[in-house]
Amino acid sequence: MALYKVEICGVNTSKLPLLNNSEKEELFKRILKGDKEARELYIKGNLRLVLSIIQRFSNSNENVDDLFQIGCIGLMKAIDNFDITQNVKFSTYAVPMIIGEIRRYLRDNNSIRVSRSLRDTAYKAIYAKEALLKKNDKEPTVCEIAEEIGMSKEDIVFALDAIQSPVSLYEPVYSEGGDTLYIMDQVSDKKNKEENWVEEISLKEALSKLSERERNIIELRFYEGKTQMEVAKEICISQAQVSRLEKSALKSMKNYLVQ
């Protein structure tokens, strides 16, 4: 997937706009009043977020234009469902929505198809496992799960194995009384936690707010691991200037991230 493309779906990614916090707040107030123009501006102002997320799927071999379009659908869903009273940054809310939309697309276009009955069996097994865990305060065995839902343990193991790749983490497993249980609620991933994704995207946004020189210094210092002396030599300024600019840049990033 060629993520170095400048134009994706007719959009020049090198000229995507950036919205500051006050602009975002003002646009969202207009969106809530039904202003379609404000909605379009808000979408355009968050396309960099979609672009950042689809880079995570570079190994999927999917067309970058297709992933960008799907990511935009997730972005629009996030805008339409975002609740400004929850005191949460829009990017924090939108990232899992966009990721979920892309994962559903990749699942539905996967060459490996899983039957509805197999998925139903897997969902029942996952929910039964959760219920037994809460009831007995210990991890249930396959035999216990099989007895709980009245199926053979072989059928359960086969069904769970079948859904491992094709099913999205955001696929609903069970819903009753408004409380929905998702696959992601049953899976533990200590390495690729969603908050890590959000944090990295937030850092990229914070970096984009810096001047070109400050951004260059931060990248050289903390992404390439160079000393202040090495940075000073590379960009032809004194070590004292590097130190001063670095402190200023880190302070600006911190102020942005805690907003």
C-alpha positions in Angstrom: 0.0 0.0 0.0 1.6 3.2 -1.2 1.3 5.7 1.7 3.7 8.1 0.2 1.0 9.2 -2.3 0.4 13.0 -2.2 -3.1 12.7 -3.7 -5.6 10.2 -2.2 -9.1 10.0 -3.4 -8.6 13.4 -5.1 -7.4 15.0 -1.9 -4.0 16.7 -1.8 -2.8 15.3 1.5 0.1 17.8 1.6 -2.4 20.7 1.9 -4.8 19.3 4.4 -6.0 22.0 6.8 -5.5 22.0 10.6 -8.0 23.3 13.0 -7.1 24.8 16.4 -9.2 24.1 19.5 -11.3 27.3 19.3 -12.1 26.6 15.6 -13.1 23.0 16.5 -15.4 24.2 19.3 -17.0 26.8 17.1 -17.6 24.5 14.2 -19.1 21.8 16.5 -21.6 24.3 17.9 -22.7 25.1 14.3 -22.8 21.4 13.5 -25.2 20.8 16.4 -27.5 23.4 14.9 -27.6 21.5 11.6 -25.0 23.6 9.7 -23.9 21.3 6.9 -21.1 23.7 5.8 -19.6 23.5 9.3 -19.7 19.7 9.2 -17.8 19.7 5.9 -15.1 22.0 7.3 -14.8 19.9 10.4 -14.4 16.7 8.3 -11.7 18.4 6.2 -10.0 19.6 9.3 -9.7 16.0 10.7 -8.6 14.2 7.5 -5.0 14.2 8.8 -6.3 12.0 11.7 -7.7 9.5 9.1 -4.4 9.6 7.2 -2.4 8.9 10.4 -4.6 5.9 11.2 -4.6 4.2 7.8 -0.8 4.1 8.0 -1.2 1.5 10.7 -2.7 -0.8 8.1 0.2 -0.5 5.6 0.6 -4.3 5.7 -2.9 -5.1 4.6 -2.2 -4.8 0.9 -5.4 -2.9 0.5 -5.7 0.1 -1.8 -4.8 3.3 0.1 -7.7 5.2 -1.6 -10.2 2.6 -0.4 -8.9 2.6 3.2 -8.9 6.4 3.2 -12.6 6.4 2.1 -13.5 3.9 4.7 -11.6 5.9 7.4 -13.6 9.0 6.3 -16.8 7.1 6.9 -15.6 6.3 10.4 -14.7 9.9 10.9 -18.2 11.1 9.8 -19.8 8.5 12.2 -17.7 9.9 15.0 -18.7 13.5 14.2 -22.4 12.5 14.1 -22.2 10.7 17.5 -19.7 12.8 19.4 -21.0 14.2 22.7 -19.2 17.5 23.6 -20.6 17.3 27.2 -18.4 14.3 28.0 -15.2 16.4 28.3 -13.3 14.1 25.9 -11.1 15.3 23.0 -12.6 14.5 19.7 -9.6 12.6 18.5 -9.7 10.3 21.5 -13.3 9.5 20.7 -12.8 9.3 16.9 -9.8 7.0 16.7 -11.5 3.8 17.8 -14.5 4.6 15.6 -12.2 5.0 12.5 -10.2 1.9 13.4 -13.4 -0.1 13.8 -14.7 0.9 10.5 -11.5 0.0 8.7 -11.3 -3.4 10.5 -14.9 -4.2 9.5 -14.0 -3.4 5.9 -10.9 -5.6 6.0 -12.9 -8.4 7.6 -15.7 -8.3 5.1 -13.2 -8.2 2.2 -11.1 -11.0 3.6 -10.8 -14.0 1.3 -11.5 -16.3 4.3 -15.2 -16.5 4.9 -16.7 -17.6 8.2 -20.3 -18.9 8.3 -22.9 -17.2 10.4 -23.5 -20.4 12.4 -19.8 -20.6 13.3 -19.7 -17.0 14.4 -22.9 -17.5 16.5 -21.3 -20.4 18.2 -18.1 -18.4 18.9 -20.1 -15.5 20.3 -22.1 -17.8 22.6 -18.9 -19.4 23.8 -17.3 -16.0 24.5 -20.3 -14.7 26.4 -20.6 -18.0 28.4 -16.9 -17.8 29.3 -17.4 -14.2 30.6 -20.5 -15.2 32.6 -18.7 -18.3 34.2 -15.7 -16.2 35.0 -17.8 -13.7 36.9 -19.8 -16.4 38.6 -17.0 -18.6 39.7 -14.2 -16.0 39.8 -11.9 -18.3 37.9 -11.1 -19.0 34.2 -13.6 -21.7 32.9 -12.4 -24.7 31.0 -13.6 -25.6 27.5 -15.6 -28.4 29.0 -17.4 -26.1 31.4 -18.2 -23.7 28.5 -19.5 -26.6 26.4 -21.7 -27.7 29.2 -23.0 -24.2 29.8 -24.2 -23.7 26.2 -25.0 -27.3 25.4 -22.4 -27.9 22.6 -19.5 -30.2 22.2 -16.1 -28.9 23.1 -14.8 -29.7 19.6 -17.4 -27.4 18.1 -16.5 -24.6 20.4 -12.8 -24.8 19.8 -13.3 -25.0 16.0 -15.7 -21.9 16.1 -13.3 -19.8 18.3 -10.4 -20.7 16.0 -12.4 -19.8 12.9 -13.2 -16.2 14.1 -9.7 -15.3 15.2 -8.7 -13.4 12.1 -11.9 -12.4 10.2 -13.9 -10.9 13.1 -13.4 -7.3 14.1 -12.6 -6.4 17.6 -15.5 -4.0 17.4 -18.0 -6.8 16.4 -20.9 -6.9 18.9 -21.0 -10.3 20.7 -24.1 -9.9 22.8 -26.6 -7.1 23.5 -29.3 -6.9 26.1 -30.9 -3.9 27.8 -28.7 -1.4 26.0 -25.4 -3.0 27.2 -23.4 -4.3 24.3 -20.6 -6.8 24.7 -17.8 -6.5 22.0 -15.1 -8.9 21.0 -12.5 -6.4 22.2 -14.0 -6.6 25.7 -12.9 -10.3 25.8 -9.4 -9.8 24.5 -6.3 -8.7 26.4 -3.5 -7.0 24.3 -0.8 -5.5 26.5 1.4 -4.4 23.6 -1.1 -2.8 21.2 -3.4 -1.1 23.6 -5.8 1.4 22.0 -4.7 4.2 24.3 -1.1 3.8 22.9 -2.5 4.4 19.4 -4.4 7.5 20.6 -1.3 8.7 22.5 0.9 8.4 19.4 -1.6 10.2 17.2 -1.9 12.9 19.8 1.9 13.3 19.9 1.9 13.7 16.1 -0.8 16.4 16.4 1.3 18.1 19.1 4.4 18.0 16.9 2.5 19.5 14.0 1.8 22.6 16.1 5.6 23.4 16.5 7.7 25.5 14.2 9.7 23.7 11.6 13.0 24.2 13.6 11.4 23.0 16.9 9.9 20.0 15.3 13.2 19.1 13.7 15.0 19.3 17.1 12.4 17.1 18.8 12.6 14.5 16.1 16.4 14.4 16.1 16.6 14.3 19.9 13.8 11.9 20.8 13.1 9.9 17.6 16.7 9.5 16.4 18.4 9.7 19.9 21.0 12.3 19.1 22.6 14.5 21.8 22.1 18.2 21.9 25.7 18.7 20.7 25.1 16.4 17.7 21.8 18.3 16.9 23.6 21.7 17.2 26.3 20.5 14.8 23.7 19.2 12.3 21.5 22.3 12.1 24.3 24.8 12.6 23.4 26.5 15.8 24.8 26.5 19.4 24.1 23.8 21.9 22.6 26.5 24.2 20.1 27.4 21.5 19.2 23.8 21.0 18.6 23.4 24.7 16.4 26.5 24.8 14.4 25.5 21.7 14.0 22.0 23.0 12.6 23.2 26.3 10.2 25.6 24.6 9.0 22.9 22.2 8.4 20.3 25.0 6.5 22.9 27.0 4.3 23.7 24.0 3.6 20.0 23.4 2.8 19.5 27.0 0.3 22.4 27.0 -1.4 21.0 23.9 -1.7 17.5 25.3 -3.2 18.5 28.6 -5.9 20.6 27.0 
